[in-house]
């Protein structure tokens, strides 16, 4: 089973909110919580999905690597990363989806069922990106250095 990544020694990182892209957050890596930035910095290091119903989720770059954080749990994304998928169910005509994070041995590390929303879907975006060869390595390097929020926002749309 895939071990979780060590908790980042840096207590906070600046990330963009997936739904409200003009909102920059200070992500607290120790507990998976956040606070809004009163004065946003010019660069961000990742993307967060803030949810009242489920755990907060964040993907951010640090030390050249991407980290997926779900609540307080960290997963290193890379060559031996967990497999991430998002798919719709047949019985409800794809209106209900399931987001999965599986270890390399197939064990389920995280599972989340949700109703499909109108507009952008963080879970589908993340599953699509994580399945793209080289995305974790490239984004890990770029996001570690920091990306302008407008540039990252355009990449979330594609």
C-alpha positions in Angstrom: 0.0 0.0 0.0 1.2 3.5 -0.8 2.5 5.4 2.2 1.3 8.9 2.7 3.8 11.7 2.0 5.5 13.2 5.0 3.8 16.3 6.3 5.3 19.4 4.8 7.6 21.3 7.1 6.3 24.7 5.7 3.1 25.4 7.6 1.4 27.4 4.8 1.4 27.8 1.0 -0.5 30.2 -1.2 -3.0 28.5 -3.6 -5.9 29.5 -5.8 -9.4 28.5 -5.0 -10.7 26.3 -7.9 -14.2 27.7 -7.9 -13.5 31.4 -7.1 -10.3 31.8 -9.1 -9.9 35.4 -8.0 -9.6 34.2 -4.4 -6.1 33.4 -3.2 -5.9 31.2 0.0 -3.3 30.6 2.6 -3.4 26.8 2.7 -2.4 25.4 6.1 -0.7 22.1 5.3 -0.6 20.7 8.8 -4.4 20.3 9.1 -5.8 20.9 5.6 -7.5 24.1 6.5 -7.3 27.6 4.9 -7.6 31.3 5.4 -8.3 33.9 2.7 -5.4 36.3 1.9 -6.3 39.9 2.5 -3.4 40.9 0.2 -2.8 38.2 -2.4 0.7 37.5 -3.4 1.7 37.7 -7.1 2.4 33.9 -7.3 0.6 30.8 -6.1 1.8 27.3 -5.7 -1.4 25.2 -6.3 -5.1 24.8 -6.4 -7.6 24.1 -3.6 -11.2 22.9 -3.5 -12.9 24.3 -0.5 -16.0 22.4 0.5 -18.5 22.7 3.3 -19.8 19.2 2.9 -16.6 17.2 2.2 -13.0 17.6 3.1 -10.9 20.4 1.8 -8.6 19.2 -1.0 -5.5 20.9 -2.3 -2.8 20.1 -4.9 0.3 22.1 -4.5 4.0 22.2 -5.6 6.8 22.2 -3.0 10.4 21.2 -3.4 9.8 20.3 -7.1 7.0 17.8 -6.4 3.3 17.8 -6.3 1.4 17.0 -3.2 -2.3 16.0 -3.1 -3.8 16.8 0.3 -7.2 15.6 1.4 -8.0 16.9 4.8 -4.9 16.4 6.9 -3.6 13.5 4.8 -0.8 14.1 2.2 -0.1 12.0 -0.9 3.0 12.6 -3.0 2.1 12.7 -6.7 4.8 11.4 -9.2 6.0 8.3 -10.9 4.7 6.0 -8.1 1.8 8.2 -7.3 -1.7 6.9 -6.4 -4.0 6.4 -9.3 -6.7 9.1 -9.5 -10.0 8.6 -11.3 -13.4 10.2 -11.6 -16.4 8.5 -13.3 -20.1 8.7 -13.5 -22.6 6.0 -12.5 -24.8 4.3 -15.1 -27.9 4.1 -12.9 -28.2 7.8 -12.4 -27.3 8.7 -16.0 -23.9 10.1 -14.9 -25.5 12.6 -12.5 -23.7 11.1 -9.6 -19.9 10.7 -9.8 -17.3 8.9 -7.8 -13.8 10.3 -7.2 -11.2 7.7 -6.2 -7.6 7.8 -5.1 -6.1 4.2 -5.2 -2.7 3.0 -4.2 -0.5 1.3 -6.8 -1.6 -2.1 -5.4 -5.3 -1.2 -5.9 -6.3 -0.4 -2.3 -8.7 2.6 -2.0 -7.0 5.5 -0.2 -9.9 7.9 -0.6 -13.4 7.7 -2.1 -15.9 10.5 -2.5 -19.3 10.3 -4.2 -21.0 13.5 -5.3 -23.7 14.9 -7.5 -22.4 16.4 -10.8 -22.6 20.1 -10.8 -23.0 22.6 -13.6 -19.7 24.1 -14.8 -16.2 23.2 -13.7 -15.5 20.0 -11.8 -12.3 19.9 -9.8 -12.4 16.1 -9.5 -12.6 15.5 -13.2 -10.0 18.1 -13.9 -7.6 16.5 -11.4 -8.2 13.0 -12.7 -7.6 14.1 -16.3 -4.4 16.0 -15.4 -3.0 13.2 -13.2 -3.4 10.7 -16.0 -1.5 12.9 -18.4 2.1 11.7 -18.8 4.6 14.2 -17.2 1.9 16.5 -15.7 2.9 15.8 -12.1 6.6 16.4 -12.7 6.1 19.5 -14.9 3.5 21.1 -12.6 5.6 20.1 -9.5 8.5 22.1 -10.8 6.4 25.1 -12.1 4.2 25.3 -9.1 7.1 25.1 -6.7 8.6 28.2 -8.3 5.2 29.8 -8.3 2.7 30.7 -11.0 0.7 33.9 -11.6 -2.9 33.2 -10.6 -4.1 34.3 -14.1 -1.8 31.8 -15.8 -2.9 29.0 -13.5 -6.6 30.0 -14.0 -6.2 29.5 -17.8 -4.6 26.1 -17.4 -7.6 25.0 -15.2 -10.0 25.9 -18.0 -8.3 23.7 -20.6 
